[in-house]
Amino acid sequence: MTWWRFYFKLFRGTVRAPQVVQFLRHLLRHLPGRLLVIWDGLRQHRSRLVKELIAQRRGRLAIEFLPAYAPELNPVEYLWGYWKHHELPNLCPKTFGELSHHARRALRRMRCRPTLVTAFWKQAELFI
């Protein structure tokens, strides 16, 4: 999530270290220059594969971690909350494909609203 936009990739099943690396590569392809990623302490975020990718990028990619048990500092938590409660509140998909289709559509709609994305950052700033 940047100040005005967010990037996403949906995966079927549990997100493990290879999927995290795949997503980071996706970001590196779409965002020029140096990239700072601020994450929670999820084990997959601290994995050996992620550390190897960071080392390979020689300073282009840096990772900082949020304090433990501080979801209120993470603007992405507000994004997901809005997504679940305002974009997909009564969706009951029958298949993963149907869920993926509706989720992508809703996320793309949200991404076109930079004031909404900015509001998630402002909400997190209230706790700093």
MMTF fields as JSON, N, C-alpha, C and O atoms, coordinates in Angstrom:
{
  "mmtfVersion": "1.0.0",
  "mmtfProducer": "UNKNOWN",
  "numBonds": 511,
  "numAtoms": 512,
  "numGroups": 128,
  "numChains": 1,
  "numModels": 1,
  "chainsPerModel": [1],
  "groupsPerChain": [128],
  "chainIdList": ["A"],
  "bondAtomList": [4, 2, 8, 6, 12, 10, 16, 14, 20, 18, 24, 22, 28, 26, 32, 30, 36, 34, 40, 38, 44, 42, 48, 46, 52, 50, 56, 54, 60, 58, 64, 62, 68, 66, 72, 70, 76, 74, 80, 78, 84, 82, 88, 86, 92, 90, 96, 94, 100, 98, 104, 102, 108, 106, 112, 110, 116, 114, 120, 118, 124, 122, 128, 126, 132, 130, 136, 134, 140, 138, 144, 142, 148, 146, 152, 150, 156, 154, 160, 158, 164, 162, 168, 166, 172, 170, 176, 174, 180, 178, 184, 182, 188, 186, 192, 190, 196, 194, 200, 198, 204, 202, 208, 206, 212, 210, 216, 214, 220, 218, 224, 222, 228, 226, 232, 230, 236, 234, 240, 238, 244, 242, 248, 246, 252, 250, 256, 254, 260, 258, 264, 262, 268, 266, 272, 270, 276, 274, 280, 278, 284, 282, 288, 286, 292, 290, 296, 294, 300, 298, 304, 302, 308, 306, 312, 310, 316, 314, 320, 318, 324, 322, 328, 326, 332, 330, 336, 334, 340, 338, 344, 342, 348, 346, 352, 350, 356, 354, 360, 358, 364, 362, 368, 366, 372, 370, 376, 374, 380, 378, 384, 382, 388, 386, 392, 390, 396, 394, 400, 398, 404, 402, 408, 406, 412, 410, 416, 414, 420, 418, 424, 422, 428, 426, 432, 430, 436, 434, 440, 438, 444, 442, 448, 446, 452, 450, 456, 454, 460, 458, 464, 462, 468, 466, 472, 470, 476, 474, 480, 478, 484, 482, 488, 486, 492, 490, 496, 494, 500, 498, 504, 502, 508, 506],
  "bondOrderList": [1, 1, 1, 1, 1, 1, 1, 1, 1, 1, 1, 1, 1, 1, 1, 1, 1, 1, 1, 1, 1, 1, 1, 1, 1, 1, 1, 1, 1, 1, 1, 1, 1, 1, 1, 1, 1, 1, 1, 1, 1, 1, 1, 1, 1, 1, 1, 1, 1, 1, 1, 1, 1, 1, 1, 1, 1, 1, 1, 1, 1, 1, 1, 1, 1, 1, 1, 1, 1, 1, 1, 1, 1, 1, 1, 1, 1, 1, 1, 1, 1, 1, 1, 1, 1, 1, 1, 1, 1, 1, 1, 1, 1, 1, 1, 1, 1, 1, 1, 1, 1, 1, 1, 1, 1, 1, 1, 1, 1, 1, 1, 1, 1, 1, 1, 1, 1, 1, 1, 1, 1, 1, 1, 1, 1, 1, 1],
  "groupList": [{"groupName": "MET", "atomNameList": ["N", "CA", "C", "O"], "elementList": ["N", "C", "C", "O"], "formalChargeList": [0, 0, 0, 0], "bondAtomList": [1, 0, 2, 1, 3, 2], "bondOrderList": [1, 1, 2], "singleLetterCode": "M", "chemCompType": "L-PEPTIDE LINKING"}, {"groupName": "THR", "atomNameList": ["N", "CA", "C", "O"], "elementList": ["N", "C", "C", "O"], "formalChargeList": [0, 0, 0, 0], "bondAtomList": [1, 0, 2, 1, 3, 2], "bondOrderList": [1, 1, 2], "singleLetterCode": "T", "chemCompType": "L-PEPTIDE LINKING"}, {"groupName": "TRP", "atomNameList": ["N", "CA", "C", "O"], "elementList": ["N", "C", "C", "O"], "formalChargeList": [0, 0, 0, 0], "bondAtomList": [1, 0, 2, 1, 3, 2], "bondOrderList": [1, 1, 2], "singleLetterCode": "W", "chemCompType": "L-PEPTIDE LINKING"}, {"groupName": "ARG", "atomNameList": ["N", "CA", "C", "O"], "elementList": ["N", "C", "C", "O"], "formalChargeList": [0, 0, 0, 0], "bondAtomList": [1, 0, 2, 1, 3, 2], "bondOrderList": [1, 1, 2], "singleLetterCode": "R", "chemCompType": "L-PEPTIDE LINKING"}, {"groupName": "PHE", "atomNameList": ["N", "CA", "C", "O"], "elementList": ["N", "C", "C", "O"], "formalChargeList": [0, 0, 0, 0], "bondAtomList": [1, 0, 2, 1, 3, 2], "bondOrderList": [1, 1, 2], "singleLetterCode": "F", "chemCompType": "L-PEPTIDE LINKING"}, {"groupName": "TYR", "atomNameList": ["N", "CA", "C", "O"], "elementList": ["N", "C", "C", "O"], "formalChargeList": [0, 0, 0, 0], "bondAtomList": [1, 0, 2, 1, 3, 2], "bondOrderList": [1, 1, 2], "singleLetterCode": "Y", "chemCompType": "L-PEPTIDE LINKING"}, {"groupName": "LYS", "atomNameList": ["N", "CA", "C", "O"], "elementList": ["N", "C", "C", "O"], "formalChargeList": [0, 0, 0, 0], "bondAtomList": [1, 0, 2, 1, 3, 2], "bondOrderList": [1, 1, 2], "singleLetterCode": "K", "chemCompType": "L-PEPTIDE LINKING"}, {"groupName": "LEU", "atomNameList": ["N", "CA", "C", "O"], "elementList": ["N", "C", "C", "O"], "formalChargeList": [0, 0, 0, 0], "bondAtomList": [1, 0, 2, 1, 3, 2], "bondOrderList": [1, 1, 2], "singleLetterCode": "L", "chemCompType": "L-PEPTIDE LINKING"}, {"groupName": "GLY", "atomNameList": ["N", "CA", "C", "O"], "elementList": ["N", "C", "C", "O"], "formalChargeList": [0, 0, 0, 0], "bondAtomList": [1, 0, 2, 1, 3, 2], "bondOrderList": [1, 1, 2], "singleLetterCode": "G", "chemCompType": "PEPTIDE LINKING"}, {"groupName": "VAL", "atomNameList": ["N", "CA", "C", "O"], "elementList": ["N", "C", "C", "O"], "formalChargeList": [0, 0, 0, 0], "bondAtomList": [1, 0, 2, 1, 3, 2], "bondOrderList": [1, 1, 2], "singleLetterCode": "V", "chemCompType": "L-PEPTIDE LINKING"}, {"groupName": "ALA", "atomNameList": ["N", "CA", "C", "O"], "elementList": ["N", "C", "C", "O"], "formalChargeList": [0, 0, 0, 0], "bondAtomList": [1, 0, 2, 1, 3, 2], "bondOrderList": [1, 1, 2], "singleLetterCode": "A", "chemCompType": "L-PEPTIDE LINKING"}, {"groupName": "PRO", "atomNameList": ["N", "CA", "C", "O"], "elementList": ["N", "C", "C", "O"], "formalChargeList": [0, 0, 0, 0], "bondAtomList": [1, 0, 2, 1, 3, 2], "bondOrderList": [1, 1, 2], "singleLetterCode": "P", "chemCompType": "L-PEPTIDE LINKING"}, {"groupName": "GLN", "atomNameList": ["N", "CA", "C", "O"], "elementList": ["N", "C", "C", "O"], "formalChargeList": [0, 0, 0, 0], "bondAtomList": [1, 0, 2, 1, 3, 2], "bondOrderList": [1, 1, 2], "singleLetterCode": "Q", "chemCompType": "L-PEPTIDE LINKING"}, {"groupName": "HIS", "atomNameList": ["N", "CA", "C", "O"], "elementList": ["N", "C", "C", "O"], "formalChargeList": [0, 0, 0, 0], "bondAtomList": [1, 0, 2, 1, 3, 2], "bondOrderList": [1, 1, 2], "singleLetterCode": "H", "chemCompType": "L-PEPTIDE LINKING"}, {"groupName": "ILE", "atomNameList": ["N", "CA", "C", "O"], "elementList": ["N", "C", "C", "O"], "formalChargeList": [0, 0, 0, 0], "bondAtomList": [1, 0, 2, 1, 3, 2], "bondOrderList": [1, 1, 2], "singleLetterCode": "I", "chemCompType": "L-PEPTIDE LINKING"}, {"groupName": "ASP", "atomNameList": ["N", "CA", "C", "O"], "elementList": ["N", "C", "C", "O"], "formalChargeList": [0, 0, 0, 0], "bondAtomList": [1, 0, 2, 1, 3, 2], "bondOrderList": [1, 1, 2], "singleLetterCode": "D", "chemCompType": "L-PEPTIDE LINKING"}, {"groupName": "SER", "atomNameList": ["N", "CA", "C", "O"], "elementList": ["N", "C", "C", "O"], "formalChargeList": [0, 0, 0, 0], "bondAtomList": [1, 0, 2, 1, 3, 2], "bondOrderList": [1, 1, 2], "singleLetterCode": "S", "chemCompType": "L-PEPTIDE LINKING"}, {"groupName": "GLU", "atomNameList": ["N", "CA", "C", "O"], "elementList": ["N", "C", "C", "O"], "formalChargeList": [0, 0, 0, 0], "bondAtomList": [1, 0, 2, 1, 3, 2], "bondOrderList": [1, 1, 2], "singleLetterCode": "E", "chemCompType": "L-PEPTIDE LINKING"}, {"groupName": "ASN", "atomNameList": ["N", "CA", "C", "O"], "elementList": ["N", "C", "C", "O"], "formalChargeList": [0, 0, 0, 0], "bondAtomList": [1, 0, 2, 1, 3, 2], "bondOrderList": [1, 1, 2], "singleLetterCode": "N", "chemCompType": "L-PEPTIDE LINKING"}, {"groupName": "CYS", "atomNameList": ["N", "CA", "C", "O"], "elementList": ["N", "C", "C", "O"], "formalChargeList": [0, 0, 0, 0], "bondAtomList": [1, 0, 2, 1, 3, 2], "bondOrderList": [1, 1, 2], "singleLetterCode": "C", "chemCompType": "L-PEPTIDE LINKING"}],
  "groupTypeList": [0, 1, 2, 2, 3, 4, 5, 4, 6, 7, 4, 3, 8, 1, 9, 3, 10, 11, 12, 9, 9, 12, 4, 7, 3, 13, 7, 7, 3, 13, 7, 11, 8, 3, 7, 7, 9, 14, 2, 15, 8, 7, 3, 12, 13, 3, 16, 3, 7, 9, 6, 17, 7, 14, 10, 12, 3, 3, 8, 3, 7, 10, 14, 17, 4, 7, 11, 10, 5, 10, 11, 17, 7, 18, 11, 9, 17, 5, 7, 2, 8, 5, 2, 6, 13, 13, 17, 7, 11, 18, 7, 19, 11, 6, 1, 4, 8, 17, 7, 16, 13, 13, 10, 3, 3, 10, 7, 3, 3, 0, 3, 19, 3, 11, 1, 7, 9, 1, 10, 4, 2, 6, 12, 10, 17, 7, 4, 14],
  "groupIdList": [1, 2, 3, 4, 5, 6, 7, 8, 9, 10, 11, 12, 13, 14, 15, 16, 17, 18, 19, 20, 21, 22, 23, 24, 25, 26, 27, 28, 29, 30, 31, 32, 33, 34, 35, 36, 37, 38, 39, 40, 41, 42, 43, 44, 45, 46, 47, 48, 49, 50, 51, 52, 53, 54, 55, 56, 57, 58, 59, 60, 61, 62, 63, 64, 65, 66, 67, 68, 69, 70, 71, 72, 73, 74, 75, 76, 77, 78, 79, 80, 81, 82, 83, 84, 85, 86, 87, 88, 89, 90, 91, 92, 93, 94, 95, 96, 97, 98, 99, 100, 101, 102, 103, 104, 105, 106, 107, 108, 109, 110, 111, 112, 113, 114, 115, 116, 117, 118, 119, 120, 121, 122, 123, 124, 125, 126, 127, 128],
  "secStructList": [7, 7, 1, 1, 7, 7, 7, 7, 7, 7, 7, 1, 1, 7, 7, 7, 2, 2, 2, 2, 2, 2, 2, 2, 2, 2, 2, 2, 2, 2, 1, 7, 1, 7, 3, 3, 3, 3, 3, 7, 7, 7, 4, 4, 4, 4, 1, 2, 2, 2, 2, 2, 2, 2, 2, 2, 6, 6, 6, 1, 3, 3, 3, 3, 3, 7, 7, 6, 6, 7, 4, 4, 4, 7, 2, 2, 2, 2, 2, 2, 2, 2, 0, 0, 0, 0, 0, 1, 6, 6, 7, 7, 7, 1, 1, 2, 2, 2, 2, 2, 2, 2, 2, 2, 2, 2, 2, 2, 2, 2, 2, 6, 7, 2, 2, 2, 2, 2, 2, 2, 2, 2, 2, 2, 2, 6, 6, 7],
  "xCoordList": [0.851, 0.0, 0.904, 1.775, 0.692, 1.426, 0.504, -0.591, 0.93, 0.093, -1.219, -2.22, -1.234, -2.408, -2.935, -3.969, -2.265, -2.654, -2.235, -1.384, -2.831, -2.387, -2.29, -2.929, -1.488, -1.233, -1.635, -1.465, -2.162, -2.604, -2.407, -2.289, -2.375, -2.324, -3.06, -2.732, -4.036, -4.802, -4.216, -3.837, -4.148, -3.625, -4.672, -5.407, -4.721, -5.586, -4.855, -3.691, -5.507, -4.894, -4.063, -4.144, -3.278, -2.459, -1.309, -0.661, -1.066, 0.06, 1.295, 1.354, 2.266, 3.525, 4.65, 4.41, 5.861, 7.014, 7.15, 7.433, 6.966, 7.093, 6.095, 6.419, 4.886, 3.898, 4.267, 4.025, 4.845, 5.306, 6.399, 6.393, 7.33, 8.406, 7.82, 8.242, 6.862, 6.209, 5.562, 5.661, 4.907, 4.274, 5.319, 5.132, 6.399, 7.455, 8.048, 8.332, 8.229, 8.722, 7.719, 8.104, 6.447, 5.376, 5.505, 5.429, 5.699, 5.864, 7.092, 7.037, 8.195, 9.439, 9.298, 9.929, 8.486, 8.248, 7.412, 7.604, 6.488, 5.536, 5.927, 5.391, 6.838, 7.243, 8.721, 9.571, 9.033, 10.443, 11.173, 10.548, 12.477, 13.296, 13.333, 12.997, 13.762, 13.879, 12.5, 11.615, 12.334, 11.044, 11.212, 12.016, 10.45, 10.408, 9.06, 8.008, 9.105, 7.888, 7.816, 8.765, 6.683, 6.458, 5.429, 4.301, 5.842, 5.038, 4.847, 5.549, 3.858, 3.735, 4.758, 5.48, 4.818, 5.851, 5.491, 6.056, 4.574, 4.183, 5.416, 6.341, 5.426, 6.583, 6.974, 8.162, 5.991, 6.29, 7.01, 7.812, 6.736, 7.406, 8.871, 9.689, 9.2, 10.569, 11.323, 12.375, 10.802, 11.359, 12.726, 13.141, 13.4, 14.699, 14.568, 15.433, 13.487, 13.293, 13.168, 13.72, 12.451, 12.311, 13.661, 14.03, 14.399, 15.728, 16.668, 17.461, 16.574, 17.415, 17.044, 17.924, 15.761, 15.325, 15.837, 16.312, 15.74, 16.232, 17.727, 18.186, 18.48, 19.927, 20.233, 21.163, 19.472, 19.688, 19.433, 20.045, 18.543, 18.159, 19.119, 18.953, 20.106, 21.194, 20.732, 21.166, 19.873, 19.449, 18.205, 17.683, 17.721, 16.504, 15.262, 14.265, 15.322, 14.19, 14.611, 15.599, 13.851, 14.104, 12.803, 11.712, 12.937, 11.786, 11.925, 12.994, 10.847, 10.75, 9.52, 8.545, 9.574, 8.467, 7.734, 8.341, 6.42, 5.591, 5.823, 6.254, 5.544, 5.644, 4.658, 3.625, 4.988, 4.095, 2.759, 2.704, 1.702, 0.353, -0.067, -0.612, 0.189, -0.189, -0.903, -0.453, -2.001, -2.691, -3.247, -3.452, -3.491, -4.029, -3.029, -3.419, -1.751, -0.731, -0.594, 0.124, -1.267, -1.133, -2.311, -3.426, -2.093, -3.195, -3.855, -5.015, -3.134, -3.717, -4.862, -5.817, -4.779, -5.875, -7.169, -8.251, -7.063, -8.246, -8.771, -9.98, -7.86, -8.256, -9.076, -10.158, -8.563, -9.285, -10.618, -11.614, -10.644, -11.902, -12.947, -14.106, -12.546, -13.476, -13.94, -15.127, -13.009, -13.306, -14.356, -15.32, -14.158, -15.086, -16.456, -17.479, -16.483, -17.746, -18.501, -19.707, -17.816, -18.48, -18.523, -19.429, -17.582, -17.52, -18.082, -18.694, -17.879, -18.314, -19.085, -18.885, -19.948, -20.518, -21.427, -21.443, -22.167, -23.117, -22.8, -23.675, -21.589, -21.198, -21.052, -20.373, -21.677, -21.566, -21.161, -21.998, -19.889, -19.457, -19.52, -19.333, -19.785, -19.848, -18.503, -18.251, -17.639, -16.341, -15.255, -15.541, -14.0, -12.895, -12.866, -12.571, -13.165, -13.175, -14.164, -13.864, -15.339, -16.36, -15.891, -16.055, -15.311, -14.773, -13.665, -13.631, -12.774, -11.662, -12.166, -11.661, -13.139, -13.701, -14.273, -13.942, -15.126, -15.753, -14.722, -14.792, -13.774, -12.75, -11.889, -11.633, -11.447, -10.625, -11.391, -10.848, -12.638, -13.453, -13.592, -13.441, -13.881, -14.033, -12.715, -12.704, -11.605, -10.305, -9.922, -9.358, -10.215, -9.922, -10.76, -10.266, -12.032, -12.883, -12.288, -12.21, -11.871, -11.295, -10.001, -9.717, -9.224, -7.936, -8.114, -7.203, -9.252, -9.527, -9.968, -10.314, -9.959, -10.403, -9.238, -9.171, -8.322, -7.151, -7.509, -6.757, -8.64, -9.012, -9.357, -9.137, -9.893, -10.191, -8.89, -8.767, -7.93, -6.639, -5.944, -5.367, -5.996, -5.403, -6.072, -5.408, -7.369, -8.088, -7.586, -7.551, -7.197, -6.658, -5.355, -5.117, -4.511, -3.261, -3.568, -2.934, -4.523, -4.857, -5.398, -5.122, -6.169, -6.69, -5.545, -5.558, -4.562, -3.416, -2.59, -2.042, -2.492, -1.724, -2.308, -1.59, -3.602, -4.228, -3.603, -3.677, -2.989, -2.432, -0.933, -0.323, -0.344, 1.114, 1.408, 2.572],
  "yCoordList": [-1.161, 0.0, 1.234, 1.374, 2.115, 3.367, 4.436, 4.121, 5.676, 6.751, 6.889, 7.311, 6.543, 6.812, 5.581, 5.666, 4.46, 3.28, 2.026, 2.081, 0.914, -0.337, -1.397, -1.296, -2.398, -3.486, -4.781, -4.937, -5.695, -6.946, -8.095, -7.899, -9.283, -10.511, -11.551, -11.756, -12.198, -13.215, -14.59, -14.888, -15.415, -16.775, -17.761, -17.484, -18.905, -19.983, -20.692, -21.062, -20.884, -21.602, -20.704, -19.477, -21.34, -20.639, -19.908, -20.442, -18.683, -17.909, -18.297, -18.114, -18.83, -19.249, -18.384, -17.483, -18.661, -17.855, -17.73, -16.629, -18.795, -18.622, -17.618, -16.875, -17.606, -16.644, -15.213, -14.264, -15.061, -13.741, -13.237, -12.07, -14.103, -13.725, -13.372, -12.4, -14.15, -13.855, -12.467, -11.714, -12.133, -10.828, -9.705, -8.662, -9.914, -8.899, -8.669, -7.531, -9.728, -9.579, -8.794, -7.976, -9.05, -8.315, -6.819, -5.987, -6.485, -5.072, -4.459, -3.344, -5.185, -4.668, -4.409, -3.495, -5.199, -4.975, -3.724, -3.036, -3.425, -2.337, -1.014, 0.03, -1.033, 0.198, 0.47, -0.346, 1.593, 1.897, 2.366, 2.775, 2.302, 2.821, 1.898, 0.717, 2.491, 1.712, 1.503, 2.349, 0.368, -0.011, -0.377, -1.242, 0.285, -0.04, -0.697, -0.112, -1.918, -2.647, -2.704, -3.122, -2.28, -2.314, -3.403, -3.344, -4.399, -5.588, -5.899, -5.382, -6.775, -7.35, -8.481, -8.762, -9.108, -10.114, -11.521, -12.478, -11.681, -13.001, -13.813, -13.287, -15.076, -15.938, -15.932, -15.915, -15.945, -15.95, -14.671, -14.702, -13.554, -12.293, -12.306, -11.563, -13.148, -13.216, -14.444, -14.788, -15.094, -16.374, -16.228, -15.138, -17.358, -17.405, -16.965, -16.254, -17.383, -17.005, -15.485, -14.91, -14.846, -13.389, -12.732, -11.791, -13.218, -12.657, -12.81, -11.914, -13.942, -14.154, -13.168, -12.633, -12.931, -11.973, -10.57, -9.86, -10.176, -8.86, -8.745, -7.722, -9.779, -9.76, -9.67, -8.968, -10.364, -10.342, -8.957, -8.592, -8.195, -6.887, -5.77, -4.636, -6.065, -5.141, -3.714, -2.766, -3.573, -2.253, -1.711, -0.681, -2.353, -1.87, -2.174, -1.456, -3.229, -3.662, -3.699, -4.339, -3.005, -3.011, -3.377, -3.048, -4.054, -4.479, -3.922, -3.995, -3.372, -2.962, -3.648, -3.89, -3.957, -4.671, -3.783, -3.001, -3.923, -3.245, -3.903, -5.054, -3.187, -3.823, -4.994, -5.009, -5.947, -7.095, -6.628, -5.686, -7.289, -7.034, -5.573, -4.967, -5.011, -3.616, -3.483, -2.719, -4.206, -4.111, -2.712, -2.335, -1.947, -0.591, 0.344, 1.399, -0.028, 0.779, 0.412, 1.083, -0.63, -1.142, -0.68, -1.164, 0.249, 0.736, -0.356, -0.218, -1.433, -2.522, -3.18, -3.658, -3.211, -3.78, -2.995, -3.582, -1.671, -0.84, -1.075, -1.055, -1.297, -1.611, -2.901, -2.938, -3.967, -5.245, -5.117, -5.7, -4.363, -4.163, -3.483, -3.897, -2.448, -1.752, -2.704, -2.765, -3.433, -4.37, -5.387, -5.647, -5.959, -6.992, -6.42, -7.055, -5.219, -4.688, -3.797, -3.602, -3.252, -2.328, -2.819, -2.446, -3.631, -4.079, -5.488, -5.767, -6.362, -7.753, -8.258, -9.405, -7.454, -7.874, -9.095, -9.874, -9.29, -10.408, -11.387, -12.136, -11.388, -12.285, -13.707, -13.934, -14.649, -16.069, -16.846, -17.488, -16.79, -17.456, -18.969, -19.527, -19.614, -21.075, -21.695, -22.861, -20.911, -21.432, -20.387, -19.209, -20.86, -19.928, -18.942, -17.762, -19.413, -18.542, -17.4, -16.262, -17.701, -16.66, -15.66, -14.453, -16.156, -15.273, -14.399, -13.191, -15.01, -14.281, -13.187, -12.064, -13.498, -12.509, -11.307, -10.165, -11.552, -10.451, -9.683, -8.459, -10.398, -9.747, -8.823, -7.683, -9.299, -8.466, -7.235, -6.13, -7.426, -6.284, -5.242, -4.046, -5.694, -4.768, -4.061, -2.853, -4.799, -4.191, -3.186, -2.135, -3.488, -2.524, -1.255, -0.15, -1.414, -0.234, 0.619, 1.842, -0.029, 0.702, 1.393, 2.503, 0.738, 1.287, 2.579, 3.406, 2.751, 3.966, 5.127, 6.193, 4.935, 5.977, 6.36, 5.876, 7.22, 7.565, 8.208, 8.068, 8.912, 9.502, 8.419, 8.593, 7.309, 6.187, 5.589, 5.327, 5.377, 4.817, 5.76, 5.307, 7.049, 8.035, 7.97, 8.143, 7.724, 7.63, 6.458, 6.56, 5.353, 4.21, 4.607, 4.219, 5.38, 5.868, 6.809, 6.723, 7.695, 8.657, 7.943, 8.347, 6.881, 6.107, 5.477, 5.491, 4.93, 4.319, 5.373, 5.095, 6.586, 7.669, 8.081, 8.593, 7.86, 8.228, 7.489, 7.956, 6.342, 5.513, 5.701, 5.076, 6.561, 6.786, 7.816, 8.136],
  "zCoordList": [0.0, 0.0, 0.0, 0.859, -0.96, -0.979, -0.401, 0.064, -0.425, 0.119, -0.632, -0.051, -1.909, -2.728, -3.46, -4.122, -3.363, -4.129, -3.37, -2.481, -3.723, -3.142, -4.233, -5.28, -3.966, -4.904, -4.223, -3.013, -4.993, -4.393, -5.369, -6.578, -4.816, -5.592, -4.759, -3.59, -5.342, -4.633, -4.926, -6.059, -3.902, -4.031, -3.529, -2.582, -4.176, -3.707, -2.565, -2.72, -1.445, -0.33, 0.571, 0.512, 1.389, 2.372, 1.696, 0.796, 2.138, 1.62, 2.422, 3.638, 1.717, 2.326, 1.765, 0.961, 2.188, 1.771, 0.245, -0.228, -0.553, -2.007, -2.588, -3.514, -2.038, -2.516, -2.094, -2.841, -0.915, -0.458, -1.393, -1.784, -1.75, -2.678, -4.042, -4.668, -4.496, -5.777, -5.743, -6.712, -4.647, -4.526, -4.489, -5.117, -3.764, -3.723, -5.117, -5.493, -5.863, -7.242, -8.086, -8.921, -7.863, -8.549, -8.242, -9.146, -6.974, -6.595, -7.247, -7.765, -7.222, -7.798, -9.303, -9.835, -9.978, -11.408, -11.651, -12.654, -10.743, -10.959, -10.311, -10.683, -9.362, -8.674, -8.938, -8.582, -9.55, -9.827, -8.572, -7.594, -8.611, -7.513, -6.318, -6.395, -5.193, -3.954, -3.351, -3.477, -2.697, -2.137, -0.666, -0.319, 0.187, 1.614, 1.885, 1.627, 2.409, 2.759, 4.279, 4.942, 4.822, 6.271, 6.524, 6.035, 7.3, 7.501, 8.969, 9.838, 9.223, 10.558, 10.667, 9.71, 11.798, 12.043, 11.62, 12.15, 10.688, 10.211, 9.823, 9.205, 10.183, 9.928, 8.452, 8.131, 7.55, 6.123, 5.694, 4.761, 6.359, 6.048, 6.482, 5.94, 7.457, 7.987, 7.484, 8.022, 6.471, 6.008, 5.339, 4.946, 5.225, 4.552, 3.099, 2.59, 2.419, 1.015, 0.855, -0.083, 1.761, 1.708, 1.954, 1.251, 2.943, 3.229, 2.03, 1.738, 1.344, 0.155, -0.954, -1.627, -1.144, -2.163, -1.84, -2.727, -0.584, -0.163, -0.445, -0.952, -0.121, -0.36, -1.859, -2.255, -2.682, -4.132, -4.727, -5.731, -4.12, -4.671, -4.287, -4.735, -3.477, -3.135, -2.839, -3.494, -1.875, -1.435, -2.118, -1.692, -3.142, -3.806, -2.969, -3.05, -2.172, -1.359, 0.105, 0.467, 0.934, 2.385, 3.097, 2.633, 4.214, 5.008, 6.415, 7.02, 6.925, 8.331, 8.902, 8.19, 10.182, 10.809, 11.804, 12.535, 11.81, 12.803, 14.162, 14.226, 15.237, 16.553, 16.654, 15.985, 17.48, 17.687, 18.26, 19.05, 17.856, 18.375, 18.2, 19.122, 17.015, 16.761, 15.412, 14.558, 15.206, 13.916, 13.651, 12.497, 14.707, 14.521, 13.834, 13.334, 13.804, 13.125, 11.644, 10.902, 11.222, 9.863, 9.008, 9.2, 8.062, 7.234, 6.397, 6.009, 6.118, 5.334, 6.098, 5.485, 7.425, 8.216, 7.999, 7.961, 7.857, 7.6, 6.187, 5.958, 5.243, 3.876, 3.858, 3.272, 4.501, 4.51, 5.238, 4.812, 6.328, 7.048, 6.184, 6.163, 5.477, 4.583, 3.486, 3.166, 2.922, 1.838, 2.275, 1.554, 3.463, 3.954, 4.308, 4.05, 4.9, 5.413, 4.434, 4.588, 3.428, 2.506, 1.067, 0.321, 0.666, -0.718, -0.922, -1.953, 0.041, -0.1, 1.126, 1.527, 1.728, 3.012, 2.955, 3.908, 1.901, 1.846, 0.724, 0.288, 0.265, -0.815, -0.288, 0.714, -0.95, -0.599, -1.846, -2.48, -2.196, -3.435, -3.304, -2.223, -4.423, -4.438, -4.794, -4.49, -5.439, -5.851, -5.562, -5.347, -5.563, -5.408, -6.577, -6.385, -7.771, -8.944, -8.798, -9.16, -8.269, -8.052, -6.996, -7.17, -5.906, -4.87, -5.458, -5.227, -6.206, -6.795, -7.731, -7.698, -8.552, -9.486, -8.743, -9.064, -7.758, -7.003, -6.174, -6.07, -5.592, -4.771, -5.626, -5.24, -6.768, -7.668, -8.128, -8.149, -8.494, -8.942, -7.845, -8.095, -6.628, -5.501, -5.194, -4.956, -5.195, -4.913, -6.0, -5.694, -7.246, -8.327, -8.171, -8.4, -7.781, -7.524, -6.414, -6.533, -5.339, -4.207, -4.613, -4.165, -5.455, -5.865, -6.668, -6.721, -7.277, -8.055, -7.175, -7.684, -5.881, -4.944, -4.019, -2.889, -4.48, -3.667, -2.333, -1.368, -2.252, -0.955, 0.061, 1.26, -0.416, 0.473, 1.006, 2.202, 0.125, 0.532, 1.52, 2.509, 1.259, 2.171, 3.549, 4.571, 3.573, 4.851, 5.689, 6.916, 5.063, 5.819, 6.511, 7.654, 5.823, 6.425, 7.584, 8.636, 7.402, 8.468, 9.694, 10.824, 9.477, 10.605, 11.392, 12.623, 10.695, 11.367, 12.098, 13.165, 11.533, 12.158, 13.508, 14.366, 13.694, 14.971, 16.146, 17.283, 15.881, 16.944, 17.123, 17.991, 16.305, 16.424, 17.487, 17.731]
}
